[in-house]
Amino acid sequence: MNQHSSIKGGSLIERATEIYDFSAALRGRAAPAVDLSDDLPPAPPPVVAPFAAPAPALVEAPAFRALPWTGPVQPIDRIKLAEAGFLRPDGAVTAMSEEFRMLKRDLLAQLAGNDRGNRILLCSPHSGDGKTFCAINLALSLAAEKDREILLVDADFGKPGIPQALGLESGPGLMDALADPTIAIEECIIRTDLPSLSVLPAGQRSNADTEYLSSARTEQLLRRLTDGRPERIIIFDSPPLLAASPAAVLASHVAIALLVVRADDTAESALREAAGMLKGGAQVQLLLNAVRFNGGGRRFGSYYAKGNSQ
């Protein structure tokens, strides 16, 4: 989502849907509900049970609350972020930072009350579409929110790169906790010097990555990280959909799947094929990356630059 394209108006999600026939790619995701009430026999009359003494009141067990993340604290390399073109924590307002602000506002509104948890997947049809770039910037933008805890998960097990991009030293991660029940996933999380942002490395790759992700243990671990803590948001950076299978499995664990496509580069045939692999229940949205803005387009950064120069 850098400063490139001649598209005017609307968010990057709205602009993407104007370029790609995204709705056609998602047709047939779920069959409509059918009302069979007219075909059912009439219900039998209610049976009145004899009087019984009321059962003693049950004392409900206290709701589970996810444990604090206890991994080591490491500083984010802000210079490295800036050199690679990422947003910089506490940096100046730019056109790109405002685009991600608009994106996160949309996502936070959609996550509110979603029964699939505060989980977002960033995926793409091919390598090079910019999903990791968008995942890191989205995490940094969300981490600026007050009273939020953001966990950025490196789920690209074949080519993990998020810790390195942030200047962090990687260690045991998600796949290690899935494969070995004795490993506490909380201890694998790297806390950063940005208190609201933590990172979960990919861990040691196995020959059964997809099978581990599709197991019940994955959902158990994710709930262990977030249950009782609505302020926590998990962002997954996955492998390309058309190159590896874990992304499609991860989509079944998230509320929203952002399918990142590169402007003027990603073919619609690849988009259709990738979107067809996300039919797992997540709300799928298209995110346009590498957009060029013309002189009449929306340029938030210029407004703030003028204000700073006065």
C-alpha positions as CSV (number, residue, x, y, z in Angstrom):
1,M,0.0,0.0,0.0
2,N,2.6,2.5,-1.0
3,Q,2.2,5.8,-2.8
4,H,1.6,4.6,-6.4
5,S,-1.6,4.7,-9.0
6,S,-4.0,7.0,-10.7
7,I,-7.1,5.8,-8.9
8,K,-9.3,8.4,-7.2
9,G,-11.6,8.2,-4.2
10,G,-12.7,5.5,-1.8
11,S,-10.6,3.3,0.4
12,L,-8.1,0.9,-1.0
13,I,-10.6,-1.9,-0.4
14,E,-13.3,0.0,-2.3
15,R,-10.9,0.8,-5.1
16,A,-9.8,-2.8,-5.4
17,T,-13.4,-4.0,-5.9
18,E,-13.7,-1.5,-8.8
19,I,-10.7,-3.0,-10.6
20,Y,-11.3,-6.7,-9.9
21,D,-14.6,-8.7,-10.3
22,F,-14.2,-9.9,-6.7
23,S,-17.8,-10.7,-6.1
24,A,-17.8,-13.2,-8.9
25,A,-14.8,-15.0,-7.4
26,L,-16.7,-15.4,-4.1
27,R,-20.1,-16.5,-5.5
28,G,-21.3,-19.8,-4.1
29,R,-19.4,-19.5,-0.9
30,A,-22.5,-20.6,1.1
31,A,-25.9,-21.9,0.3
32,P,-28.8,-19.6,1.4
33,A,-30.8,-20.6,4.4
34,V,-34.0,-22.5,3.5
35,D,-37.2,-22.2,5.6
36,L,-38.7,-25.6,5.9
37,S,-41.3,-24.7,8.5
38,D,-44.3,-25.1,6.1
39,D,-43.2,-28.7,5.3
40,L,-42.9,-29.9,8.9
41,P,-45.8,-31.7,10.7
42,P,-47.6,-29.7,13.4
43,A,-45.9,-29.8,16.7
44,P,-47.4,-32.1,19.4
45,P,-49.1,-30.4,22.3
46,P,-46.8,-29.6,25.2
47,V,-46.5,-32.1,28.0
48,V,-47.0,-30.7,31.5
49,A,-44.5,-32.3,33.9
50,P,-45.5,-33.0,37.4
51,F,-44.4,-30.5,40.1
52,A,-40.8,-30.9,41.2
53,A,-38.8,-29.1,43.7
54,P,-36.4,-26.5,42.1
55,A,-32.9,-27.7,41.6
56,P,-30.3,-26.1,43.7
57,A,-28.6,-23.1,42.1
58,L,-25.3,-23.9,40.4
59,V,-22.3,-21.8,41.0
60,E,-20.7,-20.9,37.6
61,A,-17.0,-21.4,37.3
62,P,-15.1,-18.1,36.7
63,A,-14.5,-17.4,33.0
64,F,-11.1,-18.2,31.6
65,R,-8.9,-15.1,31.1
66,A,-5.9,-15.5,28.8
67,L,-2.5,-15.3,30.5
68,P,-0.1,-12.4,30.1
69,W,2.5,-12.8,27.4
70,T,5.7,-13.6,29.1
71,G,8.3,-13.8,26.4
72,P,11.4,-11.6,26.3
73,V,11.3,-7.9,25.4
74,Q,13.3,-6.8,22.4
75,P,13.6,-3.4,20.8
76,I,12.2,-2.7,17.3
77,D,14.8,-1.5,14.9
78,R,13.1,1.7,13.8
79,I,15.9,2.7,11.4
80,K,15.6,-0.6,9.6
81,L,11.8,-0.2,9.4
82,A,12.2,3.3,7.8
83,E,14.8,2.1,5.4
84,A,12.5,-0.7,4.2
85,G,9.6,1.7,3.7
86,F,7.5,0.6,6.6
87,L,5.6,2.8,8.9
88,R,7.7,4.0,11.8
89,P,6.2,4.0,15.4
90,D,5.6,7.5,16.5
91,G,6.8,8.8,13.1
92,A,5.3,11.7,11.1
93,V,1.9,11.4,9.6
94,T,2.2,10.4,5.9
95,A,-0.2,9.5,3.1
96,M,0.5,5.8,3.7
97,S,0.0,6.1,7.5
98,E,-3.4,7.7,6.9
99,E,-4.4,4.9,4.4
100,F,-3.6,2.3,7.1
101,R,-5.6,4.4,9.6
102,M,-8.6,4.2,7.4
103,L,-8.1,0.5,6.9
104,K,-7.9,-0.3,10.6
105,R,-11.0,1.8,11.3
106,D,-13.0,-0.4,8.9
107,L,-11.5,-3.6,10.4
108,L,-12.2,-2.6,14.0
109,A,-15.8,-1.8,13.2
110,Q,-16.2,-5.2,11.5
111,L,-14.5,-7.1,14.4
112,A,-16.8,-5.6,17.0
113,G,-19.2,-8.3,18.1
114,N,-17.8,-10.9,15.6
115,D,-18.1,-14.4,17.1
116,R,-15.0,-15.6,15.2
117,G,-12.7,-13.6,17.4
118,N,-10.4,-10.7,16.8
119,R,-8.3,-12.4,14.2
120,I,-7.2,-11.1,10.8
121,L,-5.4,-13.0,8.0
122,L,-3.3,-11.3,5.4
123,C,-2.7,-13.5,2.4
124,S,-2.1,-13.1,-1.4
125,P,-2.3,-15.1,-4.6
126,H,1.5,-15.0,-5.2
127,S,4.7,-14.0,-3.6
128,G,5.6,-10.4,-4.1
129,D,2.1,-9.0,-3.9
130,G,2.9,-7.2,-0.6
131,K,1.1,-9.2,2.1
132,T,4.0,-9.1,4.6
133,F,4.4,-5.3,3.9
134,C,0.7,-4.8,4.6
135,A,0.7,-7.1,7.6
136,I,3.5,-5.3,9.4
137,N,2.1,-1.8,8.6
138,L,-1.4,-2.8,9.7
139,A,0.0,-4.2,13.0
140,L,2.0,-1.0,13.6
141,S,-1.0,1.1,12.9
142,L,-3.3,-1.0,15.2
143,A,-0.6,-0.9,17.9
144,A,-1.1,2.9,18.0
145,E,-4.6,2.4,19.3
146,K,-5.2,3.0,23.0
147,D,-6.0,0.0,25.2
148,R,-5.2,-2.6,22.5
149,E,-2.7,-5.5,22.4
150,I,-1.6,-6.6,18.9
151,L,0.0,-10.0,18.2
152,L,1.6,-10.3,14.8
153,V,2.0,-14.0,13.9
154,D,4.6,-15.1,11.3
155,A,2.6,-17.9,9.7
156,D,4.7,-18.1,6.5
157,F,6.5,-21.2,7.7
158,G,8.4,-21.7,4.4
159,K,9.8,-18.2,4.3
160,P,9.4,-16.5,7.7
161,G,10.6,-12.9,7.8
162,I,8.6,-10.8,10.2
163,P,11.1,-10.9,13.2
164,Q,14.0,-10.0,10.8
165,A,12.0,-7.1,9.2
166,L,11.5,-5.7,12.7
167,G,15.1,-6.2,13.8
168,L,14.1,-8.9,16.3
169,E,15.9,-12.1,17.2
170,S,13.6,-15.1,16.4
171,G,13.1,-18.2,18.5
172,P,10.5,-20.9,19.1
173,G,7.2,-20.1,17.6
174,L,3.7,-21.2,16.6
175,M,4.7,-24.5,14.9
176,D,6.8,-25.5,17.9
177,A,3.8,-25.0,20.3
178,L,1.5,-26.9,18.0
179,A,3.9,-29.8,17.6
180,D,5.0,-30.0,21.3
181,P,2.3,-29.7,24.0
182,T,4.9,-29.1,26.6
183,I,5.8,-25.7,25.1
184,A,3.8,-22.9,26.4
185,I,2.8,-20.6,23.6
186,E,2.9,-17.5,25.8
187,E,6.6,-18.1,26.3
188,C,7.2,-18.1,22.6
189,I,5.9,-14.6,22.1
190,I,8.4,-11.8,21.6
191,R,7.3,-8.6,23.4
192,T,8.7,-5.4,21.8
193,D,9.6,-2.1,23.2
194,L,6.3,-0.9,21.7
195,P,4.2,-2.1,24.6
196,S,1.1,-2.8,22.5
197,L,2.9,-4.9,19.9
198,S,4.2,-8.4,20.2
199,V,5.3,-11.0,17.7
200,L,4.9,-14.7,17.5
201,P,7.6,-16.3,15.2
202,A,6.8,-19.1,12.8
203,G,8.9,-21.7,14.6
204,Q,10.5,-24.8,13.2
205,R,8.9,-25.9,10.0
206,S,7.6,-29.5,9.8
207,N,6.3,-31.8,7.0
208,A,2.8,-31.5,8.5
209,D,2.3,-27.7,8.8
210,T,-1.2,-27.8,7.3
211,E,-2.2,-30.8,9.3
212,Y,-1.2,-29.1,12.6
213,L,-3.0,-25.9,11.6
214,S,-6.2,-27.9,10.8
215,S,-6.1,-29.7,14.2
216,A,-8.3,-28.8,17.2
217,R,-5.1,-27.8,19.0
218,T,-4.7,-24.7,16.8
219,E,-8.0,-23.3,17.9
220,Q,-7.3,-24.2,21.5
221,L,-4.0,-22.3,21.4
222,L,-5.6,-19.3,19.8
223,R,-8.3,-19.2,22.4
224,R,-5.7,-19.6,25.1
225,L,-4.1,-16.4,23.8
226,T,-7.3,-14.3,23.6
227,D,-10.2,-15.6,25.7
228,G,-11.4,-13.1,28.2
229,R,-9.3,-10.3,26.6
230,P,-11.3,-8.5,23.9
231,E,-8.6,-5.9,23.6
232,R,-6.3,-8.4,21.9
233,I,-6.1,-8.7,18.1
234,I,-4.2,-11.4,16.2
235,I,-2.8,-10.7,12.7
236,F,-1.5,-13.6,10.7
237,D,0.9,-13.2,7.8
238,S,0.5,-16.4,5.7
239,P,2.2,-18.0,2.7
240,P,0.9,-17.2,-0.8
241,L,-2.4,-19.0,-1.4
242,L,-1.3,-20.4,-4.8
243,A,2.1,-21.6,-3.5
244,A,1.2,-23.3,-0.2
245,S,-1.8,-24.7,1.6
246,P,-1.6,-23.2,5.2
247,A,-3.2,-19.9,4.2
248,A,-6.5,-21.6,3.2
249,V,-6.5,-23.5,6.6
250,L,-5.7,-20.4,8.6
251,A,-8.8,-18.7,7.0
252,S,-11.0,-21.1,8.9
253,H,-9.6,-19.7,12.2
254,V,-10.1,-15.9,11.5
255,A,-12.9,-13.4,11.3
256,I,-11.6,-11.5,8.3
257,A,-9.3,-12.5,5.5
258,L,-7.6,-9.7,3.6
259,L,-6.6,-10.8,0.2
260,V,-3.7,-8.6,-0.9
261,V,-3.3,-7.9,-4.7
262,R,-0.8,-5.8,-6.4
263,A,-2.2,-3.0,-8.6
264,D,-1.5,-3.4,-12.3
265,D,0.2,-6.7,-11.6
266,T,-2.0,-9.4,-10.1
267,A,-4.1,-11.1,-12.8
268,E,-7.8,-11.5,-12.2
269,S,-7.5,-15.3,-13.0
270,A,-5.1,-15.6,-10.1
271,L,-7.4,-13.6,-7.9
272,R,-10.4,-15.8,-8.7
273,E,-8.4,-18.9,-7.9
274,A,-7.1,-17.5,-4.7
275,A,-10.5,-16.3,-3.5
276,G,-11.9,-19.7,-4.2
277,M,-9.5,-21.2,-1.7
278,L,-10.8,-18.9,1.1
279,K,-14.3,-20.4,1.3
280,G,-13.9,-21.3,4.9
281,G,-16.2,-19.0,6.7
282,A,-14.1,-15.9,7.1
283,Q,-15.2,-12.6,5.7
284,V,-13.0,-12.1,2.6
285,Q,-12.0,-8.6,1.5
286,L,-9.7,-7.4,-1.2
287,L,-6.8,-5.1,-0.4
288,L,-5.1,-3.2,-3.2
289,N,-1.4,-2.7,-2.7
290,A,1.2,-0.5,-4.7
291,V,-1.4,2.1,-5.6
292,R,-0.2,5.3,-7.4
293,F,-2.0,8.5,-6.5
294,N,-2.3,11.3,-9.1
295,G,-2.3,15.0,-8.3
296,G,-6.1,15.1,-7.8
297,G,-6.2,12.0,-5.6
298,R,-6.3,11.7,-1.9
299,R,-3.0,12.8,-0.4
300,F,-3.3,13.0,3.4
301,G,0.3,13.6,4.0
302,S,0.4,16.9,2.0
303,Y,-2.2,18.3,4.4
304,Y,-0.1,17.6,7.5
305,A,3.1,18.7,5.8
306,K,1.5,22.1,5.1
307,G,0.4,22.4,8.7
308,N,3.9,21.6,9.9
309,S,5.5,24.2,7.7
310,Q,3.5,27.1,9.1
